[in-house]
């Protein structure tokens, strides 16, 4: 599906697959299961809200930076990085 989508929008299938993979990793930063597990591991029972409030700004910052990087790789001066 990613290869077909890449062909339709005119970007590299490799870049689109890598972008999808990285977006999944970014989503795991704030996923409820991971927050619950992290809270229990460090002894913060019921501290999922605290962890979410602390990780959400970082996930947004990473998303903004990642989006800029992908845009530059897809159409700009960093296109040489995509095989």
PETA-V88886 format. One record per pair of residues at least 4 apart in sequence whose ideal C-beta (glycine too) atoms are under 6 Angstrom apart, sorted by the first residue. I is the first residue (numbers start at 1). J is the second residue. If there is no record, write none. Layout:
BEGIN
i->(I;I)
j->(J;J)
END
This chain:
BEGIN
i->(2;2;3;6;6;6;11;11;11;12;14;15;15;19;26;26;26;28;29;29;30;30;30;35;35;35;36;38;39;39;39;39;47;51;52;55;62;72;72;73;73;73)
j->(16;17;13;11;13;16;15;16;74;82;83;73;82;70;59;62;63;34;55;59;55;56;59;48;51;52;48;51;44;47;48;51;51;55;56;59;66;76;78;78;81;82)
END
